[in-house]
């Protein structure tokens, strides 16, 4: 009898269990996953949907059809990506939302042909340009028509929210804190930071919803209410903007410079590469 695997969104409204045997995970670099999670890649564990159940908050789940017949689910309260059920009955569970060790580990990178140009794959896992098995989608990429193309800027998965960067950003980093894992439903968040006036919304600012973690001083998730994609967050009180790197259609010149809260990294993820790692926040310059 397989042990139950538990998961939950950032606000804990949506919760679920999976009682089947752990399945291999995979890192997905398709452009839709990067948009919906706001980071470099998504990590999913698949399974037989008969072993899956929502235990709370199913009524809070919203769904967005990211490609014909493929529905992506997210919590309408906090924006976390939550498990979805494919048309063949398989469940796909975002690994960043597991509450403990799922007992599985990533085995491959898929859709690496769509990898962002600001992220280098530096581990030894197998890589596939598309889906890793013969039976699977051939392409998972966003429609280009409504994307930002002429300057640094980006859009959400549904392209309802669009922005550009006006001026220079000051820093960028990967964050492995447990809140970021839940918020982005991924191994980590990847964010750029700049002055609040650096982000100019071209459309859809009215589509952005916000969820602040009640016991956090600042931590707030901004997301598109239509597709759930993380969106730029403006904090006028501190005069800063936080921009999810996965939202960029045209990335800025700045690149992620460090890993922070590495002591809290997901048990199923090993941090690759030579960028500096800090157990907590980065020390002040």
DACOR-V428419 format. One record per residue. N is the residue number from 0. PSI is psi in degrees with one decimal (none if undefined). Layout:
N:PSI, N:PSI
This chain:
0:122.4, 1:144.0, 2:147.5, 3:138.3, 4:131.4, 5:150.4, 6:161.9, 7:158.8, 8:178.5, 9:-42.1, 10:-3.1, 11:9.6, 12:-43.8, 13:124.3, 14:155.5, 15:166.8, 16:154.4, 17:125.8, 18:7.7, 19:176.1, 20:141.7, 21:138.9, 22:157.8, 23:146.1, 24:162.6, 25:145.5, 26:124.0, 27:126.7, 28:11.3, 29:153.7, 30:-27.7, 31:-42.5, 32:-41.7, 33:-38.4, 34:-50.0, 35:-26.1, 36:-14.8, 37:18.6, 38:-169.1, 39:-34.3, 40:160.2, 41:155.4, 42:125.6, 43:150.0, 44:128.4, 45:171.1, 46:173.8, 47:121.3, 48:-18.4, 49:-16.6, 50:3.8, 51:145.3, 52:136.8, 53:133.6, 54:-12.9, 55:147.6, 56:16.3, 57:-29.8, 58:-17.1, 59:-6.5, 60:128.8, 61:157.0, 62:144.4, 63:128.3, 64:95.1, 65:-24.5, 66:160.6, 67:118.9, 68:-1.1, 69:111.3, 70:131.2, 71:136.3, 72:145.2, 73:157.5, 74:126.2, 75:-13.1, 76:-37.1, 77:-11.1, 78:-5.8, 79:138.0, 80:135.0, 81:169.2, 82:147.2, 83:157.8, 84:122.5, 85:167.2, 86:-22.2, 87:5.8, 88:-3.7, 89:144.6, 90:140.4, 91:119.8, 92:124.6, 93:124.8, 94:-26.8, 95:-15.7, 96:1.0, 97:140.1, 98:-14.4, 99:-161.4, 100:117.8, 101:-8.8, 102:3.0, 103:162.0, 104:151.2, 105:140.7, 106:-17.3, 107:162.0, 108:131.8, 109:159.8, 110:38.4, 111:-15.5, 112:-17.9, 113:12.3, 114:142.9, 115:150.1, 116:-4.5, 117:2.1, 118:127.2, 119:133.1, 120:117.0, 121:16.4, 122:-176.1, 123:10.6, 124:153.4, 125:151.0, 126:138.5, 127:136.6, 128:-28.6, 129:-144.2, 130:148.0, 131:-18.9, 132:160.7, 133:-38.1, 134:103.6, 135:174.0, 136:144.4, 137:-26.6, 138:132.3, 139:90.0, 140:154.5, 141:155.1, 142:129.7, 143:-17.7, 144:-40.4, 145:19.6, 146:154.9, 147:129.0, 148:-21.2, 149:-14.8, 150:168.7, 151:126.0, 152:-177.2, 153:-170.7, 154:164.4, 155:179.3, 156:-36.7, 157:-4.5, 158:11.1, 159:-32.7, 160:128.8, 161:143.9, 162:163.0, 163:160.4, 164:122.8, 165:96.3, 166:-165.7, 167:144.1, 168:154.6, 169:-22.7, 170:165.5, 171:145.7, 172:159.9, 173:130.3, 174:126.8, 175:13.2, 176:156.5, 177:-29.4, 178:-42.7, 179:-37.1, 180:-45.2, 181:-43.4, 182:-42.9, 183:-3.2, 184:41.9, 185:-179.8, 186:-33.7, 187:166.5, 188:155.4, 189:111.9, 190:147.8, 191:152.4, 192:143.1, 193:-178.6, 194:151.7, 195:-31.5, 196:-4.5, 197:-24.0, 198:123.0, 199:117.2, 200:129.4, 201:-29.3, 202:161.5, 203:11.8, 204:-29.0, 205:-11.6, 206:-10.0, 207:127.4, 208:159.7, 209:141.1, 210:119.1, 211:128.3, 212:123.1, 213:-38.6, 214:12.2, 215:149.4, 216:-44.2, 217:-23.4, 218:115.9, 219:134.2, 220:128.0, 221:133.8, 222:154.2, 223:128.3, 224:-13.6, 225:-47.7, 226:-8.8, 227:-2.7, 228:137.6, 229:142.2, 230:162.5, 231:141.1, 232:128.7, 233:126.6, 234:88.4, 235:-27.5, 236:-36.9, 237:-6.4, 238:29.4, 239:158.5, 240:138.8, 241:119.4, 242:120.6, 243:125.9, 244:-31.9, 245:-16.7, 246:-17.0, 247:132.0, 248:-41.6, 249:110.3, 250:149.6, 251:173.7, 252:-31.4, 253:147.9, 254:158.2, 255:135.8, 256:-15.0, 257:165.9, 258:128.7, 259:159.1, 260:39.9, 261:-24.3, 262:-18.6, 263:13.2, 264:155.7, 265:140.8, 266:-24.6, 267:3.2, 268:130.5, 269:128.2, 270:117.9, 271:171.6, 272:-178.6, 273:7.9, 274:148.0, 275:142.6, 276:137.8, 277:134.5, 278:-33.3, 279:-144.2, 280:158.3, 281:143.5, 282:149.6, 283:142.2, 284:none
